[in-house]
Amino acid sequence: MSRQNVSLSDIREVSRSELDSNRLNTLENGYSSFEEVLNSSSDPITLDSGSPYGITDGRHRIYLARQKGYESVYANIR
């Protein structure tokens, strides 16, 4: 897998109904800042190659990144 900067517009849309409210709350209000969790190398966002990219791990982080106005995220591509 290779870690690269990926435009959020190239990643599958995530609906709020697909997500756990407790997980979103932890990401926004947890011990680590959202930016730290978003860019974690020990627990990276993982995508499946395709158009758009499928999300293997990181749906909540991708959703919040979009909500916060990010244009891209670092992710591993399988």
C-alpha positions as CSV (number, residue, x, y, z in Angstrom):
1,M,0.0,0.0,0.0
2,S,1.1,3.5,-0.7
3,R,0.2,6.6,1.3
4,Q,-0.8,9.6,-0.7
5,N,-2.7,12.8,-0.7
6,V,-6.2,12.1,-2.1
7,S,-8.8,14.7,-3.0
8,L,-12.0,14.3,-1.0
9,S,-13.9,14.7,-4.3
10,D,-12.3,11.4,-5.5
11,I,-13.6,9.5,-2.5
12,R,-17.1,7.9,-2.2
13,E,-19.6,10.1,-0.4
14,V,-20.4,9.1,3.2
15,S,-24.0,9.6,4.4
16,R,-24.5,10.7,8.0
17,S,-26.9,7.8,8.4
18,E,-23.9,5.4,7.9
19,L,-22.0,6.7,10.9
20,D,-22.0,6.2,14.6
21,S,-22.7,9.4,16.5
22,N,-20.5,8.3,19.4
23,R,-17.5,7.8,17.1
24,L,-18.1,11.3,15.5
25,N,-18.3,12.9,19.0
26,T,-15.0,11.1,20.0
27,L,-13.2,12.4,16.9
28,E,-14.4,15.9,17.6
29,N,-14.0,16.1,21.3
30,G,-11.5,13.3,22.2
31,Y,-8.1,13.5,23.8
32,S,-6.3,13.9,20.5
33,S,-7.1,16.7,18.1
34,F,-9.0,15.9,14.9
35,E,-5.9,16.8,12.9
36,E,-3.8,14.3,14.8
37,V,-6.3,11.5,14.3
38,L,-6.9,12.4,10.6
39,N,-3.1,12.2,9.9
40,S,-2.3,9.2,12.1
41,S,0.3,7.0,10.6
42,S,-0.5,4.2,13.1
43,D,-4.2,4.1,12.1
44,P,-4.3,5.5,8.5
45,I,-7.3,6.1,6.4
46,T,-7.4,3.2,3.9
47,L,-9.1,3.3,0.5
48,D,-9.8,0.7,-2.2
49,S,-8.6,1.8,-5.7
50,G,-11.4,2.7,-8.0
51,S,-13.4,5.7,-9.2
52,P,-14.5,7.0,-6.7
53,Y,-12.2,5.4,-4.1
54,G,-14.1,3.0,-1.8
55,I,-13.5,3.4,1.9
56,T,-12.0,0.5,3.8
57,D,-11.1,2.3,7.0
58,G,-11.8,6.0,7.9
59,R,-15.5,6.7,7.0
60,H,-15.9,8.9,10.1
61,R,-12.7,10.8,9.5
62,I,-13.5,11.4,5.9
63,Y,-17.0,12.6,6.7
64,L,-15.7,15.1,9.3
65,A,-12.9,16.3,7.0
66,R,-15.6,17.2,4.5
67,Q,-17.7,18.9,7.1
68,K,-14.7,20.9,8.3
69,G,-13.8,22.1,4.8
70,Y,-10.8,20.0,4.0
71,E,-10.1,19.4,0.3
72,S,-7.9,16.3,0.7
73,V,-6.6,13.7,3.1
74,Y,-3.7,11.4,3.3
75,A,-4.7,7.7,2.8
76,N,-3.3,4.3,2.0
77,I,-4.5,3.0,-1.3
78,R,-5.0,-0.8,-1.8
